[in-house]
Amino acid sequence: MTASTPPRSEPRIHLDSTAHLMSSIGSRLADRLRLVPPPVRRPAPPALVLVAHGSRDPHALTTVTTLMERVRELRPGLPVSLGHIELNEPLLPDTLAALGDTPAVLVPLLLGRGHHVKHDIPGVAAGAPVRARVAPPLGPHPLLAEALYDRLLEAGWPTSPDDSVRRGSAVVLAAAGSRDPDSAADTRRTAGLLATRLGVPVLPAYAAAATPTIPTALRTLAAKGRHRVAIASYFTAPGRFATQCAQAAPWIASAPLGDHPAMARLVVNRYEQGLAARGAKAA
């Protein structure tokens, strides 16, 4: 008789060894994870605060509010707000106070260097409860010439004038005016940019505080044989001066720059300049 084969014993699972192995793997993973640096949380960018002059014309507030919305579309996620120097709410100090501890870059919706840009706005920034930098004013800049050109086309300026039309045409660049010579220099630079774009003379003139006046500029151009003269409204928004200048037009007058897309791009450009400026005065 053959001896019976003893039954096979099932293989033993070494639970202690498996637990040790899993613990070792977990320990190694933890060591490697400790070597991975934690994600760097970037601070939120400073708020962009548009600084408008303010006007009793109700269309002015509507215009700058629409411009603010265009800026928000260009920079989603960036805090964008509005403050006024006078006449409209919110006033600039109130806008800055509402930011809490968020720093800000103030972008003046002004077209050149003058008292507001050199003194009023920096003074408010210096006394603000938040750190605030002041960016350059909007003008002069090629984007302003682009917006002025488009506004003239909208008013009826010919898209492709021939030589005979150019010889009899000109533009008066109608601005508010300032006693600061830097403001006049900035307006002249914009006039030069627009003249290059149009191919006709562009003469700066002012509603107040500077010369020549609009009527004087029109007479000067007429004496030179320029009888087909347009008024280019060099104003950010509607207001008393813009209306007076348009009423003096012997031919066509363009609308203020307002919420033109080039204006929104220029605001963002000035904000970036304000961010990059070293040694900018901060409160």
C-alpha positions as CSV (number, residue, x, y, z in Angstrom):
1,M,0.0,0.0,0.0
2,T,1.2,3.4,-0.9
3,A,1.4,5.8,1.9
4,S,-1.1,8.6,1.6
5,T,0.2,12.1,0.6
6,P,-0.2,14.6,3.4
7,P,-2.4,17.5,2.5
8,R,-0.6,20.7,1.3
9,S,-0.6,23.5,3.7
10,E,-1.7,26.9,2.5
11,P,1.1,29.5,2.1
12,R,1.2,31.8,5.1
13,I,0.8,35.6,4.5
14,H,3.4,37.5,6.4
15,L,1.2,40.3,7.5
16,D,3.9,41.9,9.6
17,S,6.2,42.1,6.6
18,T,3.5,43.6,4.3
19,A,2.7,46.2,6.9
20,H,6.4,47.1,7.2
21,L,6.7,47.4,3.5
22,M,3.7,49.7,3.2
23,S,5.0,51.8,6.0
24,S,8.4,52.1,4.3
25,I,6.8,53.2,1.0
26,G,4.6,55.8,2.8
27,S,7.6,57.1,4.6
28,R,9.6,57.5,1.4
29,L,6.7,59.3,-0.3
30,A,6.4,61.7,2.6
31,D,10.1,62.4,2.4
32,R,9.8,63.2,-1.3
33,L,6.7,65.4,-0.8
34,R,8.7,67.4,1.7
35,L,11.2,68.1,-0.9
36,V,8.5,69.7,-3.2
37,P,8.3,73.5,-2.4
38,P,4.9,74.8,-1.5
39,P,3.1,76.8,-4.2
40,V,4.0,80.5,-4.2
41,R,0.9,82.6,-3.6
42,R,1.3,85.8,-5.6
43,P,-0.1,88.9,-4.0
44,A,-3.2,90.4,-5.6
45,P,-2.3,93.2,-8.1
46,P,-2.9,96.8,-7.1
47,A,-6.3,98.2,-8.0
48,L,-6.6,100.4,-11.0
49,V,-8.4,103.6,-10.1
50,L,-9.5,105.9,-13.0
51,V,-9.4,109.5,-11.9
52,A,-11.9,111.7,-13.8
53,H,-12.2,115.4,-13.5
54,G,-16.0,115.5,-12.9
55,S,-18.6,117.5,-14.7
56,R,-22.1,118.8,-14.2
57,D,-23.1,117.3,-17.5
58,P,-24.8,114.0,-16.7
59,H,-23.4,112.4,-19.8
60,A,-19.9,112.7,-18.4
61,L,-20.4,110.2,-15.6
62,T,-22.1,107.8,-18.0
63,T,-19.2,108.1,-20.4
64,V,-16.4,107.4,-17.9
65,T,-18.4,104.6,-16.3
66,T,-18.7,102.9,-19.7
67,L,-14.9,103.4,-20.2
68,M,-14.3,101.8,-16.9
69,E,-16.3,98.7,-18.0
70,R,-14.2,98.5,-21.2
71,V,-11.1,98.5,-19.0
72,R,-12.6,95.7,-16.9
73,E,-13.2,93.7,-20.1
74,L,-9.5,94.1,-21.0
75,R,-8.3,93.0,-17.6
76,P,-10.7,90.5,-16.1
77,G,-10.0,89.9,-12.4
78,L,-8.3,93.3,-11.9
79,P,-10.0,95.5,-9.4
80,V,-11.0,98.7,-11.3
81,S,-12.8,101.6,-9.7
82,L,-13.5,105.3,-10.4
83,G,-12.9,108.5,-8.4
84,H,-13.5,112.1,-9.3
85,I,-11.5,115.2,-8.5
86,E,-14.7,117.3,-8.1
87,L,-18.3,117.7,-9.0
88,N,-19.2,114.0,-9.2
89,E,-19.3,111.1,-6.8
90,P,-17.5,109.1,-5.8
91,L,-14.8,111.6,-5.0
92,L,-11.3,110.2,-5.2
93,P,-10.6,110.2,-1.4
94,D,-13.7,108.1,-0.9
95,T,-12.8,105.7,-3.6
96,L,-9.3,105.1,-2.0
97,A,-10.8,104.8,1.4
98,A,-13.1,102.0,0.1
99,L,-10.2,99.9,-1.1
100,G,-9.4,98.8,2.4
101,D,-5.7,97.7,2.5
102,T,-5.5,97.1,-1.3
103,P,-2.8,99.3,-2.9
104,A,-3.7,101.3,-6.0
105,V,-2.4,102.8,-9.2
106,L,-4.2,106.0,-10.1
107,V,-4.6,106.6,-13.8
108,P,-5.7,110.3,-14.5
109,L,-8.3,110.5,-17.3
110,L,-6.6,113.8,-18.2
111,L,-4.8,114.5,-21.5
112,G,-1.7,116.3,-20.4
113,R,0.4,117.6,-17.5
114,G,-1.3,120.4,-15.5
115,H,-2.2,121.4,-12.0
116,H,-4.5,118.4,-11.4
117,V,-1.8,115.9,-12.5
118,K,1.1,117.6,-10.8
119,H,-0.5,118.6,-7.5
120,D,-4.1,117.7,-6.8
121,I,-4.0,113.9,-7.6
122,P,-0.6,113.3,-6.0
123,G,-1.8,115.2,-2.9
124,V,-4.8,112.9,-2.5
125,A,-2.6,109.9,-3.1
126,A,-0.1,111.0,-0.4
127,G,-3.0,111.4,2.1
128,A,-4.7,108.1,1.2
129,P,-5.0,105.3,3.8
130,V,-3.6,102.9,1.2
131,R,-0.3,102.8,-0.8
132,A,-1.1,104.7,-4.0
133,R,1.0,105.5,-7.1
134,V,0.1,108.0,-9.7
135,A,0.5,107.0,-13.3
136,P,1.2,109.4,-16.2
137,P,-1.8,111.3,-17.8
138,L,-3.2,109.8,-20.9
139,G,-1.6,112.3,-23.3
140,P,0.3,112.6,-25.4
141,H,0.2,109.1,-27.0
142,P,-0.4,107.6,-30.5
143,L,-3.5,105.9,-29.2
144,L,-5.1,109.3,-28.6
145,A,-4.4,110.2,-32.3
146,E,-6.1,106.9,-33.3
147,A,-9.1,107.7,-31.2
148,L,-9.3,111.3,-32.5
149,Y,-9.0,110.1,-36.1
150,D,-11.9,107.7,-35.6
151,R,-14.1,110.3,-34.0
152,L,-13.5,112.6,-36.9
153,L,-14.5,109.9,-39.4
154,E,-17.7,109.3,-37.4
155,A,-18.4,113.1,-37.7
156,G,-18.0,113.1,-41.5
157,W,-14.3,113.5,-42.2
158,P,-13.6,111.9,-45.6
159,T,-11.9,108.5,-45.5
160,S,-9.9,109.1,-48.6
161,P,-9.6,112.8,-49.4
162,D,-7.8,113.8,-52.6
163,D,-5.2,116.5,-52.8
164,S,-7.6,119.3,-53.6
165,V,-9.6,118.5,-50.5
166,R,-6.5,118.3,-48.3
167,R,-5.3,121.7,-49.6
168,G,-8.4,123.4,-48.3
169,S,-8.9,121.4,-45.1
170,A,-7.5,121.6,-41.6
171,V,-8.4,120.6,-38.0
172,V,-8.6,122.6,-34.8
173,L,-7.6,120.4,-31.9
174,A,-9.9,121.9,-29.2
175,A,-8.7,121.4,-25.6
176,A,-9.7,122.7,-22.2
177,G,-6.5,124.7,-21.7
178,S,-4.2,125.2,-18.8
179,R,-1.7,127.9,-17.5
180,D,0.9,125.2,-17.2
181,P,3.3,125.3,-20.2
182,D,3.8,121.5,-20.0
183,S,0.1,121.1,-20.7
184,A,0.3,123.1,-23.9
185,A,3.4,121.2,-25.0
186,D,1.6,117.9,-24.6
187,T,-1.4,119.2,-26.6
188,R,1.0,120.3,-29.4
189,R,2.5,116.8,-29.5
190,T,-0.9,115.3,-29.9
191,A,-1.7,117.8,-32.6
192,G,1.4,116.7,-34.5
193,L,0.5,113.0,-34.2
194,L,-3.0,113.7,-35.6
195,A,-1.6,115.9,-38.4
196,T,0.6,113.1,-39.5
197,R,-2.4,110.7,-39.5
198,L,-4.7,113.1,-41.5
199,G,-2.2,114.7,-43.8
200,V,-3.5,118.2,-43.0
201,P,-2.5,121.0,-40.6
202,V,-3.8,120.5,-37.0
203,L,-3.8,123.6,-34.9
204,P,-4.3,123.4,-31.1
205,A,-6.7,125.8,-29.5
206,Y,-8.2,126.2,-26.1
207,A,-11.6,126.8,-24.4
208,A,-10.0,128.7,-21.5
209,A,-6.7,129.6,-19.7
210,A,-4.5,129.5,-22.8
211,T,-4.2,130.8,-26.3
212,P,-5.1,130.7,-29.1
213,T,-8.9,130.5,-28.6
214,I,-11.0,128.5,-31.0
215,P,-12.2,131.6,-33.0
216,T,-8.6,132.8,-33.3
217,A,-7.4,129.4,-34.6
218,L,-10.2,129.4,-37.1
219,R,-9.3,132.8,-38.4
220,T,-5.6,131.8,-38.6
221,L,-6.4,128.8,-40.7
222,A,-8.9,130.7,-42.9
223,A,-6.1,133.3,-43.7
224,K,-4.0,130.4,-45.0
225,G,-6.8,129.3,-47.3
226,R,-8.1,126.5,-45.0
227,H,-11.8,127.0,-45.2
228,R,-12.9,123.5,-44.6
229,V,-12.0,123.2,-40.9
230,A,-13.2,120.5,-38.5
231,I,-13.1,120.7,-34.7
232,A,-11.5,117.6,-33.1
233,S,-12.8,117.4,-29.5
234,Y,-9.8,116.8,-27.3
235,F,-11.9,116.0,-24.2
236,T,-12.2,112.7,-22.3
237,A,-15.9,113.2,-21.7
238,P,-18.8,115.5,-22.5
239,G,-19.0,118.8,-20.6
240,R,-19.4,122.5,-20.9
241,F,-16.1,123.2,-22.7
242,A,-16.6,120.4,-25.1
243,T,-20.1,121.7,-26.0
244,Q,-18.8,125.3,-26.5
245,C,-16.0,124.1,-28.8
246,A,-18.3,122.0,-30.9
247,Q,-20.7,124.9,-31.3
248,A,-17.9,127.0,-32.8
249,A,-17.3,124.5,-35.6
250,P,-17.7,126.0,-39.1
251,W,-18.0,122.5,-40.6
252,I,-18.0,119.3,-38.5
253,A,-17.1,118.6,-34.9
254,S,-16.2,115.2,-33.5
255,A,-17.5,113.8,-30.2
256,P,-15.2,113.6,-27.2
257,L,-12.9,110.6,-26.9
258,G,-15.1,109.0,-24.3
259,D,-15.2,105.2,-24.3
260,H,-13.3,104.6,-27.5
261,P,-11.6,101.2,-27.4
262,A,-8.2,102.9,-27.9
263,M,-8.9,104.9,-24.7
264,A,-9.4,101.7,-22.7
265,R,-6.1,100.2,-24.1
266,L,-4.3,103.5,-23.2
267,V,-5.7,103.3,-19.6
268,V,-4.3,99.8,-19.2
269,N,-1.0,101.0,-20.7
270,R,-0.7,103.8,-18.2
271,Y,-1.6,101.4,-15.4
272,E,1.3,99.1,-16.4
273,Q,3.6,102.2,-16.5
274,G,2.5,103.1,-13.0
275,L,3.3,99.5,-11.8
276,A,6.7,99.5,-13.4
277,A,7.7,103.0,-12.2
278,R,10.5,102.9,-9.7
279,G,10.7,105.5,-7.0
280,A,7.0,106.4,-7.5
281,K,5.6,108.4,-4.7
282,A,3.5,106.2,-2.4
283,A,1.5,107.0,0.6
